[in-house]
Amino acid sequence: MTEGDGGETGGGDEEPTIDGDDELTYADAGVDIDASEAATAALIGAVGEGEGDYAGLLDIGDRYLALATDGVGTKLLVAEALSDYSTVGIDCIAMNVNDLVAAGVRPVAFVDYLAVDEPDERFAEQVGEGLARGAELADMELVGGETAVMPDVIRGLDLAGTCAGLAAKEAVFDGAAEPGDALVGWRSSGIHSNGLTLAREAATREHAYTDPCPFDGYETVGEALLEPTRIYTDLLDPMRDHGVRGAAHVTGGGWTNLTRLGANRYVVDDAFEPQPVFEFVQSEGSVSDEEMHRTFNMGTGFVAAVDPDAAESLAAETDGRVIGRVEEGDDDEGSVAIRGLEL
């Protein structure tokens, strides 16, 4: 079992009521990251933790079998509002696959779990199409799944899955950055599939999901929020070839995910510019810069720590760029310096 970092749990909780003039935080919107991490730690402590961080690693001789599990979260509520479930399967695949890639593991197979209050062929077909597209993008197989009808438990639907991967032991990333390393980053496609509780609350203060999108690229506000998560499987071989020490999938917790690479100070001075959807969410929700960077990827969805001599080559071979460096940390938890913030 690994620490949860992806989509928030969907379901039937009532939406919090927040004054439209207040500065909005993730906790105000209904997700307290500190409480969530404490609950996760309690669960891990009770059941024991396997080797690995982003993925659980099982020693099977000369290789590791890796497992990761995650869901789409409250992004499903946007899909429900638009009656468009065509992309959420991609998100489900991506949130799992990207965690395996961050561990240095190639995904090979995926099983999904769809829970509904009542069966509906229309959205089941759309979900299936998205799962198939996500598996194609990740270059892995869909090997089955389960659909559960539970009207007393589920309102609408919830979608999650588990991904299996294989890697030679020497191919798995060490996972620990070293002071002096360079940070190479890759652009996100948008909000991805975490922080949607905050994004939804902000976006719907003055808008409906079906309202025209106030920035280019999308017809409606909801369509911008539904932009599917980018899948980073194509980075695996180049990262291995360039001796990447560790990688971070920038999901739940935003930029603080970098500290999972060790208690260093991560100085990010050339991150990708956030897409317009982030400016929209921040403006509509009066969300602080710090809260935005602690919740969202803010334009950069994946980061690797690598020897500086290999960084430019890795960036050039892919669509990445050198975004910063690793320095000595001054505490046991690590920190991230980005855009004038210390996280």
N, C-alpha and C positions, 0 to 999 in steps of 0.2 A: 504494500500500500504506500502510495506517495502522497505528498502534500498537495491538496487541491489547489488549482490555480486557474481554472477555466471559467466557463459560464456559470452564472448564478443559478440556483435551483428554481425551476418554474413551479407552477401549482396554483392553489387557490387563495393565497394570502391577499387580504385587502390592501389596496394601494394606500400609502401614507398620505395624509393631508398636510401640505406645506404652504405657508403663506407665499404668494408669488413675489413679494418684495424681498424675501430672505435670501441670504447666500446659501446655496444648496451644497450639501456634502453627500458623499456616498452613504454614510450612516443615516443621515436625515431621510434619504430616499428609501432606506430599508435594509441596507447591507452594511454591517459593522465589520470591517476587515479584521480589526484586532480580536473581536469576539469570535469571528469565523476561524482565525488562525489558532486561537486557544482551544476551540472545539475540535479542530483537526488534530492538534497536538495530543489532546486527551484520547481521541480515537486511536491514533498511532501508538500511544503509550500502552493502551489496553490490548491491542492485537499484535504488537511487535512490528518492526519495520524491516523490510528486506533491503538488500543492497541497492543503492541508486537513489536519485533525487527526482528527476523528472519522470523516470520510469522505474518500475520494480524490476530488478535483474535477478534471474535465476540461473545459477551455474549448472550447465548441462554437459560438462566435459571440456571440450575445446572451444565452446561458444557460450554466449549468454542468450537465454530466452528472455525477452523484455516484454512487459505488459504495462499499458497505460489505459486509464478509463476517465471519461469526461462526458459532459453533455453540452447542449446548446444554451440552456439557461433561459432567461426571460426575453431573449431575442424572439422566442416563439410567440410572445404576446404581440409583437409587431407584425409577424407573419399572419397571425390570426386576424388582426385588425384589417389587413390588406387582402385577406383570403389568398395569400401567396406563400406557399411552403416550398417553392421550387429550389431555394438556395440553402435552406437550413441543414439539409443533409451534408452539403459541402462543409458547413461550419462544424458539424459533428465529427466528420472525418478529420478536419484540419486541427481541431483542438487536441485530438489524441496524437495524430501523426507528428505534429510539430514538437510535442514533448519527447517523442522517441528520437527525433532528429537532434534535439538539444542534448540528448545523452550520447549521440554518436551511433545510433542504432537504426538500421534500415527496417521500415515497416513492411510486413509481408501479408498480414491478414486482419480482417475487421469483422466484428459482429455487432449488430445494433439492437437496441431495446426501445421499442415504441410503446408507450403507455397512453391510453385514450379513455375518455369517458364513454364514448360510443364509436363504433366503427364507421368509417367514412372512406369510401373508395377514392374519392377525388383527392383529398389531401394525402392519403396513404400513397397514391401514385406519385404525387409531387415530391413527397419526402423520399420515396425510392429513387426517383430520377436524380435528386440531389446527391444521395448517397453514392449512386453509380458514378456520377460525374466526379465527386470527391475522390473515390477510389481510383478512377482513371488518372486524375491529376497527381495522386500520390504514388501511382505505379504499384498498386497492391491489389489483393483479391478481397472481395466480399464473400464471406463463407457462411452466411446465414444470419439469423437474428430471431427476435421474439416480439410479438405484438400482444399486449395485455389489455383487456377491457376491464377497467376498474372504476365504475361511476361513483363509488363511495369514497374514492381516494383522489382521483384526478379530475380537474376541471379543464376541459380542452384536451391538451396532449402534452407529453414530455418525451423528449428524444435524447438518448444517451448511447454510448457504445464503448467497446473495449477493443484496443488495437494490440496485436502481437507483432513483435519484431525479433530479428536475429542479428547477432554481430559476433565476429571473432573477438576474443578477449582483448587482443592488442588494438582493436579498432575502436573500442569504446573510449569516449573522451574521459580524461582524468577528472574533469569537472572543476578544477581549481585554477583560477587565474593567478599570475605572478606579477608583482610590481615590475613595471617596465614594459609589460605587454601592451600591444595596441588593441584597440577595440574596433572591429569591423561591424558595420550595421547594414541591414537590408530593410527596404521600405515595406510598410504595411499596406494593405489595401483599404484601410479605414478603421473603424472602431473594432473590427473583428467580433469576437463573441464573449467579451467580458465587459463589465461596467455598464451593461444595458439598463440596469435598474436606475442608475443615475442619469444616463443619457435619455431614457424614456421620460423620466420625471421632468427633466429640463426642457426637452423638446415639446412636451405637451402642456406646458404652462400657458402658452398663447397659441398653440397650433394643434391641429389634428394630424394624425398620420397621413391622411389623404389630402392634406393641404399641398399646394404647389411648393416645391422645394425652393428656398430663397437663394440657392447658389447653383452653379452650373453642374451638369452631369447626371442629374436625376429629375424625374418628373414630380415626385412627391417626397415629403419629409420621411415617410416610412421607408421608401425605397432606399434613401441614403443610409438609414440605419441598418437595412438588410444587406448591404454590400457584403458578400461572403468573405470569410477569413482566407487570407493567402496561405497556401501550402508551400512549405520550404524544403520538401524532399530533395529537390534538385541541388541543394547546397551541400548535401552530405558528402559526396565524393570530393568536390573541391576543398571542403574544410579538412577532410582527412589528408588529402594530398599536401596541404600547406601546414600540417602539424598543429591544428587548432587544439588548445588545451581544454577549453570548455565553452559552452554556449548557453545563452539565455533566451527563452521564449518569453517575449514581453506580453504577459497576459494579466491575470488578476494580481493586483498590487502594483501594476504599472511598472515604472522604472526601478522600483525597489527589487525587482526580480534579479537585477545584476548582482545583488549581494549574495545570491545563491552560489556565486562563483568564488566565494570566500570573503573574509572580513577585510577587504581592501577599500580604498577610495577610488571610485570609478568616475573619472573626469570626462564628461561628454561635452565637447565644444563644437561639434559639427553634425548634429543629428539631422535627419531628414525633416523638412518642414511639415507641420501637421496639415492634414487635408482640411478643407473648409468645414467638414462636418464637426470637427473638434471646436473650431471657433464658434460655430452655431450653438453647440451644446453649452459651451462656457458662457457665451453671451446670454442665452435664454435662461440659464439657471443661475447666473451670477456666481459661477463656480471659480474658486481661487486657482491660481497657477499651480500651487502645490497640490491641491486636491486633484486637479486634472492629471498631473504627472504621477500621482500615487494611484490613480485608477486606470488610466488609459495608456495605450502605446504611443500616442501623440505623433504618429507618422512613421515610427520605426518599430517593426514587429519582431525582429530577430537580431541578436548580437552575439559575436564570437570574440573570445580573447585569444590572441595569437602573437607569436614573436614578431616584433616590429619589422624585421627583415623580410617577413613573408606577407605582411599585411597588405601592401599596395598590390602585390601580385594576386592575392586572393580576391581583393575588391575588383580588380580589373577583369579577372576571369569570370566573375559573376556580375550581378548588377548592384554590388554593394559599394561602400566607400568607408574609408577610415573615419570614424566619428569621435575618437577620443583615445584615452590611455588609462592604464591602471597604475595607481600610486599606493604607497604604504598607507594602511589604515591606522586610525588612532583610537579605535575601540574594538570590541569583540564582535560587533554586528556588521560593520561595514557601512558605507554611505555612498550616495550618488550625487555628484555635482552636475547640474544641467540647467541651462538658461537662468543662471543666477540663483538657483535653488539648491539647498542642501537637504537631500532626502535620506 
